[in-house]
Amino acid sequence: MKRNEITREAIRRSSKRAAVASVAIENRAVPAGYVRTERVERLLATRKKIAR
């Protein structure tokens, strides 16, 4: 199998996409009517407690 080389630019783009998605979640940019799973609610509650 041929090994693909990952460039710094690809890593930067991937990191940027992940950061944008994370910021959207933290700012509660969730579409109207969307219901989060119980697991996600627990995760966010835990993170909120730690941030205080």
Backbone as a ProteinNet text record, in pm:
[ID]
protein_1_A
[PRIMARY]
MKRNEITREAIRRSSKRAAVASVAIENRAVPAGYVRTERVERLLATRKKIAR
[TERTIARY]
83.8	0	89.4	57.1	135.3	102.4	204.1	185.8	164.7	57	30	91.9	151.6	213.2	111.1	99.1	6	85.7	41.1	112.3	69.9	151.7	118	-9.5	-26.3	-145	-271.2	-266.5	-381.7	-415.6	-313.7	-335.5	-395.5	-345.4	-397.7	-543.6	-579.1	-718.8	-809	-763.7	-841.5	-861.8	-757.6	-766.1	-862.3	-857.3	-946.5	-1091.8	-1120.8	-1258.5	-1307.3	-1221	-1258.3	-1282.7	-1199.4	-1215.5	-1345.2	-1376.8	-1500.3	-1621.3	-1618.6	-1728.9	-1742.6	-1630.5	-1632.5	-1690.4	-1649.6	-1701.2	-1851.3	-1896.5	-2039.9	-2116.8	-2062.5	-2129	-2128.2	-2015.2	-2003.6	-2096.9	-2116.5	-2205	-2349.6	-2374.8	-2510.3	-2572.8	-2490.5	-2541	-2598.6	-2712.9	-2777.8	-2906.1	-2934.9	-3056.4	-3181.5	-3279.2	-3405.4	-3471.6	-3521.1	-3589.7	-3499.1	-3367.8	-3274	-3271.9	-3278.4	-3275.9	-3143.2	-3067.3	-2939.4	-2964.3	-2871	-2881.2	-2849	-2890.9	-2865.1	-2714.6	-2641.4	-2496.2	-2431.2	-2476	-2421.9	-2459.9	-2582.2	-2625.8	-2539.6	-2510.2	-2424.6	-2284.5	-2229.6	-2097.5	-2093.9	-2192.3	-2195.3	-2213.6	-2295.4	-2315.1	-2184.7	-2113.4	-1985.3	-1885.1	-1879.6	-1786.7	-1821.9	-1951.2	-1994.3	-1952.1	-1964.5	-1924.4	-1773.8	-1695.8	-1549.2	-1508.4	-1579.2	-1543.3	-1566.8	-1654.5	-1685.4	-1576.2
-116.5	0	124.2	218.1	339.6	431.1	489.3	578.4	720.9	783.8	922.4	1015	1119.9	1217.4	1326.2	1361.6	1465.9	1594.4	1698.4	1825.3	1907.4	2002.1	2094.2	2170.7	2205.6	2279.2	2196.3	2067.9	1980.9	1971.2	1963.2	1958.4	2090.3	2200.4	2332.5	2347.2	2305.2	2313.6	2227.3	2107.3	2016.6	2074.1	2130.6	2191.2	2309.1	2387	2502.7	2457.9	2354.7	2303.2	2252.9	2182.1	2129.2	2242.9	2345.6	2459.1	2534.5	2554.5	2623.5	2543.7	2412.9	2328.1	2333.1	2332.2	2336.6	2468.5	2578.4	2709.8	2715.1	2659.3	2659.5	2584.6	2473.7	2396.4	2474.3	2531.9	2605.2	2725.5	2788.5	2905.2	2865.1	2737.4	2683	2712.8	2710.9	2732	2601.2	2564.8	2439.4	2474.4	2408.2	2439.4	2427	2514	2510.8	2374.1	2321.6	2193.6	2072.8	2094.9	1984.1	1940.5	1811.2	1758.2	1685.8	1733.2	1668.8	1537.3	1445.8	1317.7	1337.8	1243.9	1250.7	1252.8	1177.1	1170	1306.5	1378	1509.8	1608.2	1600.5	1688.6	1668.3	1543.1	1514.1	1571.4	1554.7	1607.4	1758.8	1829.5	1974.5	2020	1948.5	1982.3	1966.2	1860	1836.4	1944.6	1980.7	2085.6	2219.6	2246.1	2371.5	2378.7	2266	2260.9	2285	2225.7	2239	2382.9	2449.9	2585.7	2687	2656.2	2752.3	2761.2
0	0	0	-85.9	-96.1	22.4	79.7	194	144.5	192.4	155.7	257.7	207.3	295.3	326.2	452.3	494	511.5	443.3	447.9	569.2	604.6	714	680.3	554.4	510.6	533.5	504.3	526.1	674.6	758.1	902.7	950.3	899	936.6	898.4	776.1	731.3	817.7	848.5	931.6	1071.6	1127.8	1260.5	1260.6	1154.9	1144.6	1137.9	1058.2	1048.7	1184.3	1256.2	1387.4	1486.1	1481.3	1572.7	1544.1	1416.9	1380.2	1427.9	1411.5	1455.9	1607.7	1677.9	1824	1873.2	1810.5	1849.2	1825.4	1716.2	1686.9	1794.7	1842.3	1946.9	2078.5	2114.2	2240.7	2244.6	2132	2126.7	2104.4	2112.4	2100.2	1964.2	1859	1723.8	1672.5	1728.3	1692.6	1617.4	1506.9	1431.5	1517.4	1491.3	1565.4	1548.9	1658.6	1653.9	1670.7	1671.3	1687	1832.3	1855.8	1991.4	2011.9	2110.5	2140.9	2212.2	2194.9	2264.1	2411.4	2493.7	2636.8	2663.8	2586.3	2602.9	2580.2	2478.2	2448.4	2558.8	2606.2	2714.8	2839.3	2872.1	2988.1	2967.5	2846.7	2815.7	2833.4	2778	2788.4	2933.3	3009.8	3151.1	3227.9	3200.6	3267.5	3232.4	3107.4	3063.1	3124.7	3139.8	3198.9	3345.5	3419	3559.2	3573.6	3484.2	3489.4	3459.1	3369.1	3327.4	3438.6	3531.5	3638.9	3733.2
[MASK]
++++++++++++++++++++++++++++++++++++++++++++++++++++

